[in-house]
């Protein structure tokens, strides 16, 4: 099963300069290769990828120290 496509909500944190001399056929070949790689990564590591994405999106909850001697 293929993972759902994500909406791009923010600018990427890393920039990448693509070659401007590629033909449309070359660009399509790279695109298809990346899509196959993405699918295989999902099959091999889907749950771990979901966990890592969730950990990045959900802020860590702060825990307050609890003193059992203090009333509510």
C-alpha positions in Angstrom: 0.0 0.0 0.0 1.3 3.4 -0.9 1.5 6.1 1.7 -0.7 9.2 1.3 0.8 12.2 -0.4 1.6 15.0 2.1 0.6 18.6 1.5 3.6 20.9 1.4 2.8 23.3 4.2 6.2 25.0 4.7 9.3 25.8 2.9 11.9 23.0 3.0 14.6 23.5 5.6 17.3 22.4 3.1 17.6 23.8 -0.4 18.7 21.7 -3.3 19.7 23.2 -6.7 18.6 21.0 -9.6 20.4 20.9 -12.9 18.8 23.2 -15.4 20.1 21.3 -18.4 18.0 18.1 -17.9 15.5 17.3 -20.6 11.9 16.6 -19.6 12.6 12.9 -20.2 15.6 13.0 -17.8 13.6 14.8 -15.2 10.9 12.3 -15.5 13.4 9.4 -15.1 14.7 10.9 -11.9 11.2 11.6 -10.6 10.1 8.0 -11.3 13.3 6.7 -9.6 12.6 8.8 -6.5 9.0 7.6 -6.4 10.2 3.9 -6.5 12.7 4.6 -3.8 9.9 6.3 -1.7 7.6 3.3 -2.1 10.3 0.8 -1.1 11.3 2.9 1.9 7.7 3.0 3.0 7.4 -0.8 2.6 10.5 -1.4 4.6 10.2 1.3 7.3 6.6 2.6 7.2 5.8 2.4 10.9 9.1 3.8 11.9 8.7 6.7 9.4 5.2 7.4 10.8 6.6 7.4 14.3 9.5 9.8 13.4 7.1 12.1 11.5 4.7 12.2 14.5 7.5 12.9 16.9 8.5 15.9 14.8 5.0 17.3 14.5 3.8 16.8 18.0 5.6 19.0 20.5 7.0 17.3 23.5 4.7 17.5 26.5 6.2 19.2 29.5 5.7 17.3 32.8 5.4 19.3 35.9 7.0 18.0 39.1 4.3 16.6 41.4 4.7 17.0 45.1 2.4 14.3 46.7 2.4 16.3 50.0 0.8 19.3 48.4 -3.1 19.3 48.1 -4.7 20.1 44.8 
